[in-house]
Amino acid sequence: MDNTVSITAVGDVLLHGRVYGGLGKKSGYTFDEQLQNVKNLIGNSNINIANLETVIGGNEMGLSGFPRFNAPVEIASSLKKLGIDIVNLANNHIMDKGEEGILKTIDNLEQVGMEYVGAYKSEEDNLQLRIYNINNLKICIIGYTQGLNGHKLPQGKEYLANILKGQSLVKVRRTIERIKRKEHVDVIIANVHFGSEYRLLPNSRQDEIAHTFAEGGADIILGHHPHVLQPPKWIENSFGDKSFVAYSLGNFFSGQNGLHRQVGAVLSINVTKPYEDYKNIVISDPKYELTYVNRTKRLRYDMHLFREWIEKSPYLDVDKRKVKALEAYNGIKKRMRTYIKDLDIR
């Protein structure tokens, strides 16, 4: 009996206008070619997750970049074709275009058959857990964001997004406990939008939040927001259960410039229930595959596997300067092994 589920997760899909030809472009958006170099890494697992850090209301709402993002709707179908099954919407940009932006984003995701979590169209939608039954395992995916860049949810519509700010972490922990207990869930995967932007190591607040989620029963914690990779860690709760925390998966596909902002990773990891009556699960084989987003030309960015880029070019073009590719690659791998010395990363 197969009791193993494989999971793949990627970081931030943050679409600046310069990624897709500029904000003045009115049609002909396509992202498939820009993502093709990483397509073999995604879609092979049982569950494939991305952090969609932009509203996708399309031209109808007026395309825009930083600080209030609204991207072409075509990114939804491109992510679907890439193999992504579910996107996290709980992030600080989900209210960039208000309630209308959330509803348009969800509508456009539903049109291509893409599941979502962390932001919702109704109270009923919020209460409907995202649960997958695969290989004799019941897996629930949840999403929370630390904040909304100062935006507030409309009064009486707090269901629109799951926000940590303003609520007790104890309450969040109890919510996670309740999901695991009442829904008889084997695995909880938590998307958490937290931390400080551009910090290469997690801060104490991230650690506090991660431990709270783990104490509640979250088994895998997928972190977003810093826009750079942060080293993962195994943490243990008071029951002796271990959780895997990817504090930040960095940028997956964006127009941000700078060495660590242009490097991301595809995380793959397995969860197993060794036998039917086993009371817990085993998390194993975390693996990181480094990616690099290159500014191919003005208003064009393309994704690459970092190790493949090194084979064809000795340099990275980052923020109008050249960096030695192999030196950067080895440095990032070393930093990512800060807490897990034998981390499989390439």
N, C-alpha and C positions, 0 to 999 in steps of 0.2 A: 504494500500500500504506500503510495507516494504522499508524504506529509511535508513536502518542502515547497515553499513559495519564493520565487526570486523577484527582487525589487530593483528598479533602476530609478535614480533621481538626478535631476539637473537643477542648476540655480536660476538666476534671474534672466527672464526675457524682458528686456527693458529697451523699448524701441524709440530711440532718438530719430528725428527726421533724416539725419545723414546716413542712417542705416539703409533706408529704402528709396533714396533718390531725392530727398528734400521735401519740406513741407508744402512746397508749391506744386509738387507732382499730383495730378488729379486721377490717374488711372494706371493700370498695368502693373499693379503691385504683385510681386511674386517673391517668395523667400526660399523656395525649394532648392534652387541652385546654390544659394548662399549657405545652406545647411547640409548639403549633400556629403561633405567630407566626414561627417560624424554620424551619418544615418545607420551605419552598421553597429553602432554602440547602443542604439535605442530601439525598443520594440521587440527585443528578444526575451525580455523578462515577463513574468506574469502580470506585474503592475509597473507602469512607467509614469513618473510624476515630474512636473515642471512648476516653477514659480512664475506665473504670468503677472509681471509687475507693470502693467499698463492697462488703462481702459482701452477696449477695442470697439469704439463707436463708429469708426470709419469717417469718410468724408461728410456724411450726414451731420456729424457733430463738430466738424472742423478739426482737421489733424493738428496735433500740437506736440511739442517736446517738453523738456524741462522748463518750469517746475511742475506743470500740470499736463500729464501725458494722455494722449489719445492717438491710437495707432490704427493702421488699416486692418479691416476685418479679416483679410486674407491670411494673417498670421495664424489664425485658428485652424484653418484647413492645412496649412503647412506643418504645424505641430502635430496634427492628427496623422498626416501622412508620414511624418517622421517616426511615429510610433507612440506618442504620448497619449495616455489614457485619461489622465485627470490633471487639472491645473489648480494650484493654490491661488486664491484671489485675496487672501488675508494679508494685505501689505499696506504700506503708508501711502500708496498712490491710488488705491481703489476708489477713493472719494474725490479724485481730481476733477471729475465732471459731475459731481453730485449724485443724487439718487438715479437720475436718468442715465448716467454713465454706467452705473452698476447694472441696471436693468438691460441696457443695450448690450453690454458685454456678455451677460448671461444668455440673452437671446441669440447672439451671434455664435456663442459656443454651442448652444443647443442645436442650432441649425446644422452643425457639422458632426453632431453626436459626441461632443466632448463633455466629459463630466467635470465638475468644479466643486471646490470646497472653500470655506472661509468667508465667503460673501454670498448673499442669498436674495431671492426676489420676494419672499414672503416668510411669515412666521412658520408656516407649514414646511416650507423648503428648508429653513434653518433647522427645524427639529428632525428632519429626515436624514438619518445617519447615512454616510457613504460607506457601505459595507460590501465587501467582496467575499464570496465563498469559493475558495480555490484549494484544491488538493487537500480536502479535509481540514482546512484552516479557515477561521472566520476573522477577517481583517477589516478594521475600521480606520479610515483616514480622516483626520481633523485638521483644522487650520485656525491659527490665531495671529494677530498682529499687535505689536506693542503700542502703535498709535496710527493716526491718520494725517500726519503733517499739520496738525492744528484744526483740521476740519471736524465738524461734529455731525453725528447722524441725526436725521430729523426726529423730533420728539415723537415717541410712540412707534418708531421704526428702528429700534435698536437691533432688530433681527438682521438688518442689512449686512452687518459685518461683525465678526468676533474680535473684540478688542480687549487687550489685557489692561490697558491704562484705565484707572478708575475702579477696577474691581480687585477684590482680594485674591491672591494666589491660592489661598486655601479653598476658595469657592471653585476655582478652576480645577484644582486637584480633586475635589469631590465630584465634579462633573465627569472627569476622566475615570475615577473609581466607579461611578454609577454606570457608565457606558460598559465598562469591562464586566461588571457584576451582573447587571440586569439584561444585557444583550448577549451574555455568554461569549464575548469576543476573546479570541486567542491573542490577537496582535493589534496594538494601536500604533499607527504611524502619525506623528504630530508634525505638521508644518508650523514653524514658529518664526515670525518676522521680528527679529530683535537684534540688539547689539549696537555698536558704534560704527558709522561708516568709515571704511578705508583702514580700519585697525586690523593688523595682521594676526592678532591673538584675541581670543574671547575675553570679555571683561567680567567683573564679578557679578553684575546683574544677569548676564547670560547664564552664568553658572548657577545662580540662584533659581532662575526660571527653569532651567533644564532639570535640576534636581527635584523641583516641585512636580514637574510633569512626570519624571521617572517615578517619584514616590506614589503618584496617582495610578501608575500602570502603563505609561507610554513606553513602548519598547524601542522605537526608533524615532529620533528627533532630527528633523531636517531644518536647519537654520538658514535664514536669508536676511538680507538688508545691508551687511557691510560692503557688498560689491567687490570683495576680495575673498580669496580662500582663507579659511582658518582651520587649523589642525583639529581633527576629530578626537574623541575621547570615549573610553568605556567608563560609565559611572554605575555605582551600585546603590540601591535604595536600602531602606531599613529592613526589608524582608530578605535581603540577600540576592535580589533579582538584578541582573545587569541590563543596562540600556546602552545603545550606541547613539552618540550625539555627534552629528555633523554640524558644528557650530555655524559654519557658513560655507555654502557651496559656490560662492562667488558669482560672477556674471557668466551666464551661459551664452546669450546672444544680445549684445548691446553696442551702443556707439560711444561708450566711455573710452577715454584714452589714458594710457599709463600702464606700465608693466603689469602690476598686480590686478589692475582693473580689466585687462584684456585676457587674463588667464583664468580659466574656470576648470571644472571637472565634472565628469560623469561618474556618479557613485553607483556601484552595484553591490547588493548584499542579499543574503539568504536568511530565511526564518524556517525553522523545522520543529515539528512536534514528533519526538523520537518514537513514541507509541501512543495509542489511543487514550490511555488513562493517565498519561503524563500530565501533571498539573500546570506545567509552564511551557515555554518555548525556548528554543536555542537559536541565538542569532550568530551567524558565522560568515566568514569569507568577505569582509568589507574590502572593496577594491576601488581605487580611484584611477581614472584615465584622464590625464590632463588635456585640456583644450586651449586653443589660442584663437582669438578673433583678430584678423588682420585687416587694416585699412587698405584695401586693394587699390582704391583710387578715390578721388573726391566723390562723396555721396555713395560709397559702396564699401561694405564690410563683409568679409567671408570667414567662415569657421574652418578650423583645421585641428587635426590631432597634433598636439605639441610635438610628440616624438617623430611624427612624419615630417613636420615642418623642419626640424633639425636636420633631417636627412637631405633636404634640398636647399637649405639656406643657413648660413652661419650666424645670421642676425635676425633680431626682431625689430620691427618698426613700431616704436612706442612713443607717442606724444612728441613727434617731430625729431626723434633721435634714435640712433641704433644701439641696441643692447646685444651682447653676445648671447646667442640662443642657448647653447649648451650650458654655459655658466648659470644662466637664469633658471633653466630647467632643473639642474642639480640643486641649486639653492632652494627652490620651491619644494622639491621633494624632501629635502632635509628638514625644512621648517614644518612640513605637514606630518613629519614623524616625531614631533615634539613630545606627544603623549603616548603614542603607540609606535614603539621603536621598529617593529617589524611590519608596519603598514604596507600593504601591497599597493604600490603607486607607480604609475609609469606614464 
